[in-house]
Amino acid sequence: PFKVEVNTELCELMKSIEKEGVIVPLLIRTNPYGDGYEIISGHRRKEAAIWAGETKIPVVIRELDDDQAVVAMVDSNLHRENLKPSEKAFAYKMKLDAMKHQGKRLPEASSVDDGEEHSMINSNELLARQVGESVAQIKRYIRLTNLIPKILAMVDEGKIAFTIGVELSYLSEEEQYELHAVMDLEQCTPSLSQANRMKRMS
């Protein structure tokens, strides 16, 4: 879900690599679908290293299954500043799916070991704790994955507010394409109340 974009951050990373080299190794695994290796985290470092003229970079090789790879990839990228709503949306969705496959459930409290069974927290709550968001906010982000690419791009660019994007995500794909055509033609976007009305009428 994370995009490598040529921007000032990547240029700064390239300058740092020119001076110091790649300090933090990339995390890779043996490619389960072919030859060579697959990068789990470090796509931006690899891109910046190529720009800096590096031909070799340090890596750490871990044998990870698909779910472990997704969790590691998301965890290593979520701390970045300036993540787009779409990046968070797909990252949360991917990590939540991976956690559910792994059956992640943890005891809620372990301060008193009195022999009683502790209540368990589910994957949604565990993810919410890990990323510092509420369960409801994570669900809102994941709703954005139902937007067509053109409307999702408008949310990323700030042309449509996050909350309006969430409301529009309940429209069918066909309705979203029609809406985008109207927005493009009229050069306007719906208000939150208009988006809510469209959701109810869908």
N, C-alpha and C positions, 0 to 999 in steps of 0.2 A: 504493500500500500504506500510505501514511502518513495517519493520521487527524487531523483538526483537532478537538481537544477543548477544551471550555470548562473550563479549570483555572487554577491560580495562575500558571503560566508564561504563558498567553495573557493573563491580566489584567495581569501585569507588562509584557508587550510592549505592550499597549494603553496603559498609563500612560506608557511610554517614547515611544510615537508621539504621544500627546497633548502631551508636552513638546517633543520634538525633531522630530517628523514621521517619515516612513519614510526611514531613512538608506541602507539597502541596497536597490537597485531589485529588482523582481521580474524573473525571467527568463521571457519569453513567446515564443511563435511564432505566426505566422499559422495560424489553425485550418484544418488540411487537410481537415476533414470538414464545413465549413460556413462561416458568416460569423464575423467578429470574430477574436478571439485565444484561444489556449489557454495557461493558466499552466503552466509547466514547474516552476518552484520559486518559493515565496513564498505558498502558500495560507494559512499561518498569519498572515503579515504582512498579507495582504489582509483576512482576517477581523478581525484586531485593529484595522486601520485603519478598517474599517466601524464597529466598536464605538466607536472614538475619534471618529467623526463626520467622518472625512476623505472627500472626494468625488473627490480626484485623488491618484494615487500614481505615483512614478517607476518606469519599466520599461526593460528592455533587450530589444530584439526581435532574435531570432536565427532564421535559417532553418535548421531542424533536421529531419532525417527522423525517423521513429518511433524507430529504434534510438538515434540520438544524443540524442533527447529523453529516453528512458528512462534512459540513462547519466547525463545531466546532472541529472535529477530525483533519482535515487538518490544520486549523489555529493553533492548539495547538502543532503541530509537525513540521511545516515548518521552525520554527526558529532554529531547531537543527542543529548543525554543522555536517559535514561529511555525509550529506544525499547522497544516491546513485542516479545516474541519473534515474534509474527505479522508485525509490520512489517518486522523484519529478514528473516524467512523469505521473504516475497513480494518484498521489495526485492532480496535476493540472487538469487532465481530470475529476476526480470525483467532484472536487469543481466547475469546470466550468459547468458540467452537472447539479449539484444541484442548482447553481445560475440561470441557464436558466429555471429550473423547477419553481423556486421561482419568476422568472420575474424580476431579479435585474437590474434596470436601474435608474441611479441617474443623477440629474442636473449636468452639467459640471462646471458651474460657478454660485456662489451664492453671489458674492461680491456686486453686484449692483442689487437691487430689483426695477427694473423700470417698472414692470408690463408686460414686454415682456416675451415670452416663451423662456426658456433656452434650449440650445441644450443638448441632452441626450447622456450619454456614455453607451456603451453596456457592457455585462458581460465580454467579452475578455479584454476590456480596463480597467474595474474596477479591475479584477483579476491582470492584469499587474501592476497597481498602488499599489495594496495591497502587492504584493510580491517583488516589485522592479525589475521586469524583463520587457523587451519589449514584445509587443503582438507577434511579430515574433518569439522571443525566446521561449515563452510559446508554440506556435504552433509546434516548433521544438521538444520540450520535449514531447508533446503529440503524435507526430509522432512515438516516440520510443515504444509506446504501441502496435504498429503494428508489432514489431519484435517478432520472435519466442523466447521462454524462453532461449534457449542455446546461441543465439546471443546477447540477452539483457544482459545475465550474463557476456558476454565478454566485453560489454560496461561498466558495473558496475565494472568489475575487471581492467579496463584500457587497456585491450588487443586490443580493437577496440576504436578508438577516437569517441567522441560524434558526430562530424559532419559526420563521415563515417557511424555511426549507423543510423543517420537520412536518409542518401541516401539509405542505405540498406532496410530501412523500407518500401520503395516503391515497393520492390520485392514481388511477390506472396509468400504465405506460402510454397508452393512446392519448389520454387526457393531458398528460404531461407534455407530449409532443405538440398537441394543439395549443396548449397554454404558452409554450415556448415560442411558437410561431406568432401568436398574438403579441407577446411581450416584445419580440423582435420588431414586429410591424409598427406597434404603437410606441416603442421606446419607453416602456414603463413596466413597473413590477407591482404585484398585488400587496396590499397592506395585510397586516396580521388578521384583521377581521374578515377581509375578503378571502384570504387563504383558508381560514376556518370555515367560511360559508361554502367554499368549493369542496372542502373535505367532506362536509355534511351532505352536500348534494351529489357527491361522487357515487 
